[in-house]
Amino acid sequence: MSTVNIRLYDILRKELNLSDEKARNLTETIEQVVKDEVKADSNEYKSIFKADFKDLDTKFEKEISKVEVKIEQSKSDMVKWFVSLFVALALMIIGLYIKK
């Protein structure tokens, strides 16, 4: 028994003049009811948290896919720029050789 239960037991036994057996039974019953309520609340919060985490996970996956698409687009844009700059540079070098 915890200290709270012992104090409750003493109050029930001394203040309400219950027998030892009745005070102990009432204390155990109160303890069990409190534990059941805590378990019920805990399970309720767990289900809420699971739903919230699922929502966050789907939002996170959507954002990741958007970022991946943007990365792919930027890669293709960079390749286009590099190729066009290479072609322009090659034309400039060829133009310099032809000028001589």
Beta strands, then each sheet from edge to edge (+ up, - down):
end
